[in-house]
Amino acid sequence: MTRIDLNSHINRSSDPATNLAERQASISQPGMMVWKADGSAAYLTAIGSRKLFVVDGSCLAGSCIFGPNRPAPNAVVVGEGPTGVALAELKQRAYVLLRFSNSVAVVNTAALTKVGEVGLHDPTPPATRDGRRFLYDGIDTSGHGDAACSSCHISGDMDGISWDLGNPEGTLAPYSNANDNVRFVVPIGGSPQACDPTTQPLCASHKGFDPQKGPMATQTLRAMLEPLHWRGDRPTMREFNKAFVGLMGTADIGPVNNEPAGLTPAQMDLYRSFALAVRMPPNPFRNADDSLPSVDIQPPGSPFTGNPANGEVLFNTLASDAGQPCVACHALPFGAAGGKLGGVEPQEPSSADTTALFNGTPDGSLHSDLEIPHLRNLYVKFGPRFGPPGTTNPPESKTGFGFIHDGAIPDLGTFLSAGVFNLTAAQARDIAVFMFHFPTGTKPAVGKQVTVPGGAPPTGSGGEEALIATLIGVGNLTDPSRHCELVAAAPAATRLRTYYLNGGASLGGLWSTDASGEAQVGTAALRSSAAGSVTFLCVPLGEGLRQGADLDEDAHLNGDDCNASDAGAWAPASEVTNLAVAAGVPASLTWDEQASVTGPGVFYNVVGGSLLVLRASGLTTATGCLSGDLTLNAYDDARADPAVGDGYYYLIRARNSCADGGFGPGRTGLNSLACAP
């Protein structure tokens, strides 16, 4: 294996205030790569760099990997968030998926230029769409263009590494600071109770946040609860603005709130809105109906078996630590002491919606008091394990996601074996395995998918039929307690039909179809009438109607829509009618609008030419473009009046993603005209 530095051009002492060219040449978070058939070159996306890079297949060094001049790489700016790429080599085209704009950039690979961009319907909420770039962009949010927040928070999650990011030159931040969202609790009576560290010494072992904090494991950005960090020392996500400067090396545009800043306050609010809207995926170990197995099992990552259903009872009721159950600190629904999705604005006294801190000394953190951590992603953490060479039971592992604030505990069994816990070995195993099953806030049915052959049920295996029955039970749109919303897709004679479960709970489910005016169909009828395999998918709440009947959310169901993925088109563009020309300079052209019938994505091309040239050389030769991609049904021709004895003629064409309305009968020779805006 040969390791290649893809950013060998970077001068680590360059000034981020003046090194824009360096940052623009950098590659941040490479993604998908596709090779030419002969291996001479490949095309590589980079989500943080806005570019498609050309990889030299004959090069094994950083200085030539992207061409002979690394500071000016062979690359083309395609747009923000490039992730995927497809190559049509014979057509000299590459198609790049732009994740932030939800569009596809078209690249001429011979000229290495972007020649177009095709928008896709984007159901993403504005807060997510507008704030996403700040997590991934390396050009604006790092000192040299090669890093971003997502370099450690991979896909908004974590890297499994503990970092010592303390600042020896910093100052103590007292817990008494106003609007710091700091709140302490102690476990009393089976739940976390408020505790004042200024009057109750047992609340805390320290006076404030020390600027030196020791190693702390990277935390997930998914479904964050403010205040943030293992110690709760960031009141809201806004206080991470200074990390762009101190950690990422970005040029300081502050002060913002008397601190350094890499983003403007408005940008930071966009970023916060995006990040706080991210949710956790389902816990895959829970049953599809959100119940827990009641037998001994061994989840992947756990070195032992346990009964999660019994572990849940013990977690909630057994006096396992200082006479209190686990839930007395790790309260539901997050397994933390408080918390509110979407963030908490600072106030005095701190809101009960904030997650709370606990005395660090009993928790084994002698240098810091800690925020009581949530338990929603413990199932992805396991290892590392160390032992003498050749250790096989369990095998040595030098990588992995350790537990507690510094990742030093290899597994939950080791954690629950600490002297502070009053547990038998069996109880510790059951509680540990339950914690691997802790709910994430997203029901386990979300994302469950099963495909079975068409025909009268049952056509699938026993497990597949059982899963379909479960999803029908938890995915009915009429059920206010539903876990998800069940949709189905099946081929019919002429197209793919889609459905969403919307009633008939006592009848085995009734499905609304994707064509207006059709009656609901039962589950058995849906499966029996399918011309091929039927796929059932339980989608997140609020997504059933869109994914089951109106994909582009334009109020025209898929079966009635000429392009179900384009909200701007639901009927084909047609031949333009009632063209009128008002004499004068400019000459004003108007014609019947089509947007109210076809959808707002219709646009018009205006072509024409000289009547004398038309007579002499014919329509195809005489006609040229005057304007393209007009969205209004009007055009002003600013040319001077034609010469005496000559005149101008005009033709109008309507187009949308469904159809080209053409220029009229007998004029097909003009259809190849491509009029630029």
C-alpha angles and dihedrals in degrees: 000000000000118000115212127193103226091194102049090139094068119114103205091203094055119121113249088212090065108020099086092131090055092050092048090053093051126098118224123191103349113217133173123009130191125189131218113246094255094048093238094124143003134203116230129190124211117194093204098047107053090228146104108225125207112223117209106229093205095054128090099173135080092236094064106021092104097031136296096303112052095188087058103038126193095257140122128220106240104167139275123322104012108187112150133039135190123190126215094186098180090052092046090234135129121192115208124195110223106204099192097053094029092230140118121243117210115216128193099221094196094056093026092227134130108246102176150346128222117203122222126203108272117203091177114128112250093245090057096042096048099041102040096087093066091066095052110022113108100180098063101027105046136056097240105020096250102096142047139173087274091060086082100016092056109201086348092304130091142284100222092240130122114224129194100217099160121137114226090193094054129100133240114270106213119223087233093070111125121252094007093131088232115155129164128206140182127201111258128158094357098305139071111272127197117265129187112217092199092062104019110056094192090067095074140012094207140045098231147325112318113216088228109065108160126227116343125182118240110260128214119260090211116114092348122196119211134264094054141213126049089284098041089239095142109072092202137351089266089077090067090072090094090055089072086065103033098037107021097036096233119161110270111246092171169104094141111167087351093301136098115273139194095188133043116251090255092051092047091052089052090050092048092049090051096046096046090051093059112105133202121255120245120281101252094206095065119089117262091253089052094253124130127242110254096205133075111280136165113223116208107271095029116106092208144034127255144162108255095193091055089042090058091055091049092046091055101038116018115101092228103150125038090335093305133106122241091257090063087079103015097053124184142292096029102021088244134101098265128325139163128214112236096035138276124256112224118257139157118280094027115255119257085234090074119095109250137232128235134201105280099209097071088046092057096254103118095173100048144029108234139218110244099255123230117242102215099110103035089112091073094054124090136140159343103175125180131195145141116303111287095024107162108164096087098359119240114260123184094187133059146090110291126201133251125031098308098034091242098132112081099205143359092254090061090047094050090048090069115121094247091070124081099208138133117230091255092050092049091052093049094048092046093052090047089054087055085058097045111141116254098202092258112092116242092238090067108104095012109143133182130178122200133173116270120255139079108329138286096056098135135067121281091261093048093050091048091052092049090052091049093049091049087053096051102029106060112129091215093059111092089202095052118141095211139343117263120222131177136202128196135161119252129188096285108013148003110284122210131198141179127213107247114159143331096099092161091046099054094268137308121227129210111218133224096248124078119245096023121128120240117267130216123242094253092049092048091053096041094051096049117116091211143353119343119221122201119197128178107215129192120281111284094025101086099090093044097048095035103045117352110038097175095040094231094132090251111108118235094253092053095042124091089208114022093188097053117073089193095064132048101146129037119262111251140198113302116249137198099021109186129186123202112203121237140076107317098028108220119221124193134172140170112295119233103189094094089058104032102030133263094284094079117115134182136228120206117204133167146126148189121322091218092054089045091056093046103043109015136250100292095051096040098049124088137164119274099175138350139203096018111172095194125067094240139078134184116213105209096186118119118261113282120258119277108281093025134084144182127251127198137203126186128205127193119208138176137160090279103049150350108240091205130214095274139273116331094016101094089122088073095054092092092063109117108197116200119219 
